[in-house]
Amino acid sequence: ISGMLTPGTHVPFAYPPGLQAEVLTRFPNYQFDPSETMHDKAALLASVAHCTDQQRAAALWLLREQAWDFFTVVFTGPDRMQHLFWADMDSRHPQHDPASPYATALLDHYRALDGAVAEIVAAFPAGTLLLVMSDHGFNGFARRFYVNRWLHAQGLLAVRPGREAASPMVGVLNRLRGVPGLARLKRRLLPDSWGPAQMRANLLSQAIDWPRTRAYFAPDGGLRLNVQGREPQGVVPAGAAYEALRQELHQALLALTDPLTGQRVLAEVHRPEALYHGPYTALAPDLIPEPVRQAADPAHNVMLDGALAGGPEIFAGAAPYSGNHAPDGILIAWGAGARPGVQHAGAHIMDLAPTLLAVLGVDIPAGMDGQVLLDWFRPGAVPAPRYDTTSPEEVAPLAQAFANDDESLVADRLRDLGYLE
């Protein structure tokens, strides 16, 4: 059963195909993710509770239906809740209100999720290994840094005349998004290009005067130079001029401070060749900025925002959000074969896939990143890893996965989650 970013129950979302009808019979109001209500605390609370309960019930039903070699369930509620409710929980946050009616909302959700996990674990057959993981952590933040506006102020990004302000329709659609049933009505009656996320992406592209732009902040979270022969309207020559501009940007970004706090905005500005390897490194951004994250003082933490229109401010407050992703997630191994009472350091998210394949006795592709976490298990509990050294077949390009209106809906949800501007 698919999860977040599924356009809706009107598209195939389960395999084998017959499972979809069973899911909808048992759960006629099945909801994949609560992200559509990310701007309304009361609506988000209800949506997260509904999604969590459905996922719990669906997991218990499927666990009891048949024997499984591998079973996974993803709860997205903590992520959605932490974005919006962090300041309600954290007294150190500048947005914290001691009288907030949502002061315990996040902790209450943690407890509800603990209960759901306990029920699922109780349904496991004997000899089951459980791995609990999160792909990232969380911390509070109170400020936004509008990177494209900063690039514009530096003379590196040019704006076409008359395109400095956002279309008022974007604001209207954003305000109406939380109205029950209106999203479905919009998809039926309005063109695809009227989705808030798609409109923002189109407006950003149309607002930039590309022949006079040397650098821009992309939705993937990185800075890209507008390079001749690489970008459609590139102006920066490859070679020495490219490297000189990249170095200039690197130094300027590292020296940047928030005028409100006087603190540095970025902990580091990474070059892709220092982070990645392999044939697709050239597709990465030219610079990857990493914000400062101080768990003990969220007032100094900044989120990078790619919006260009909407105002001249380069720095602004974070509301309505108060929490954002942090790099360190968790990994817990419990049950059959796991070494109890041991804390491990140094594991990476890329280690999870090869470790799971080794536990299942499945050959690991030789080119797969990550290592098998053998020291997490008792000696002999995990078969010796086997590697498939055959050359991988060329992967054919994916066909279009969704109809245009469904792609617009996915883009809207990505915008809600902060992945698109």
KACORTA-V445438 format. One record per backbone hydrogen bond with DSSP energy under -1.0 kcal/mol. NH is the residue of the N-H (numbers start at 1). CO is the residue of the C=O. E is the energy in kcal/mol with one decimal. If there is no record, write none. Layout:
# KACORTA-V445438
NH&CO&E  NH&CO&E
This chain:
# KACORTA-V445438
2&13&-2.9  6&3&-1.7  11&8&-1.3  19&16&-2.5  20&17&-1.2  22&18&-1.2  23&19&-2.6  24&20&-2.3  25&21&-1.8  26&22&-2.3  27&23&-3.1  30&27&-1.6  37&34&-1.6  38&35&-1.4  40&37&-1.5  44&40&-2.8  45&41&-2.5  46&42&-1.8  47&43&-2.4  48&44&-3.1  49&45&-2.2  50&46&-2.1  51&47&-2.8  52&48&-2.8  53&49&-2.1  54&50&-2.3  55&51&-2.7  56&52&-2.5  57&53&-2.6  58&54&-3.0  59&55&-2.5  60&56&-2.3  61&57&-2.3  62&58&-2.5  63&59&-2.5  64&60&-1.6  66&62&-1.1  80&76&-2.0  81&77&-2.9  82&78&-2.6  83&79&-1.6  84&80&-1.0  85&81&-3.1  89&85&-1.2  90&86&-2.4  93&90&-1.6  96&93&-2.1  100&97&-2.3  103&100&-1.4  105&102&-1.2  108&104&-2.9  109&105&-1.9  110&106&-2.2  111&107&-2.2  112&108&-2.3  113&109&-2.7  114&110&-2.4  115&111&-2.1  116&112&-2.0  117&113&-2.7  118&114&-2.3  119&115&-1.9  120&116&-2.0  121&117&-2.9  122&118&-2.1  124&121&-1.5  130&334&-3.4  132&332&-2.6  134&330&-1.8  137&326&-2.5  139&324&-2.2  141&322&-2.1  142&301&-1.8  143&301&-1.6  144&316&-3.1  145&303&-2.8  146&314&-3.0  147&145&-1.2  147&305&-1.7  150&146&-1.9  151&147&-2.6  152&148&-2.1  153&149&-2.3  154&150&-1.7  155&152&-1.3  156&151&-2.5  157&151&-1.1  160&207&-3.3  163&160&-2.0  170&167&-1.3  172&168&-2.1  173&169&-2.7  174&170&-2.3  175&171&-2.3  176&172&-1.9  179&176&-1.8  182&179&-2.0  185&181&-1.8  186&182&-2.9  187&183&-2.0  188&184&-1.3  189&185&-2.2  190&186&-2.8  194&191&-1.9  195&192&-1.7  199&195&-3.2  200&196&-2.4  201&197&-2.5  202&198&-2.8  203&199&-3.0  204&200&-2.6  205&201&-2.3  206&202&-2.8  207&203&-2.4  208&204&-1.5  209&158&-2.9  210&208&-1.3  212&209&-1.6  213&210&-1.8  214&156&-3.2  215&156&-1.7  216&224&-2.3  218&222&-2.7  221&218&-1.8  223&287&-2.7  224&216&-2.9  226&214&-2.1  227&225&-1.6  228&236&-2.7  230&227&-1.7  231&227&-2.3  234&231&-1.6  235&226&-2.6  236&226&-3.0  243&239&-2.4  244&240&-2.4  245&241&-2.1  246&242&-2.5  247&243&-2.4  248&244&-2.2  249&245&-2.6  250&246&-2.4  251&247&-2.3  252&248&-2.2  253&249&-2.6  254&250&-1.8  255&251&-1.5  256&253&-1.0  258&263&-2.6  262&258&-3.4  265&256&-1.9  267&290&-2.5  268&290&-1.5  270&288&-2.8  274&271&-1.9  275&272&-1.1  276&272&-2.9  281&278&-1.3  283&280&-1.8  284&281&-1.8  286&223&-1.4  287&223&-1.7  288&270&-2.7  290&268&-3.1  292&265&-2.3  297&294&-1.1  300&297&-1.7  301&298&-1.2  303&143&-2.6  305&145&-2.8  316&144&-1.7  318&142&-1.2  321&318&-1.3  322&83&-2.8  323&83&-1.6  324&139&-2.8  326&137&-1.7  332&132&-2.7  334&130&-2.6  336&128&-1.8  338&335&-1.6  339&376&-2.4  351&348&-2.2  352&349&-1.2  355&351&-1.8  356&352&-2.6  357&353&-2.3  358&354&-2.1  359&355&-2.5  360&356&-2.1  361&358&-1.1  362&357&-2.9  364&386&-3.4  366&388&-2.4  368&365&-2.1  374&372&-2.0  376&373&-1.7  377&374&-1.9  378&337&-3.1  381&378&-2.3  388&364&-2.6  407&403&-2.2  408&404&-1.9  409&405&-1.6  410&406&-2.5  411&407&-2.4  412&408&-2.1  413&409&-2.1  414&410&-2.4  415&411&-2.1  416&412&-2.1  417&413&-1.9  418&415&-1.1  419&414&-2.5
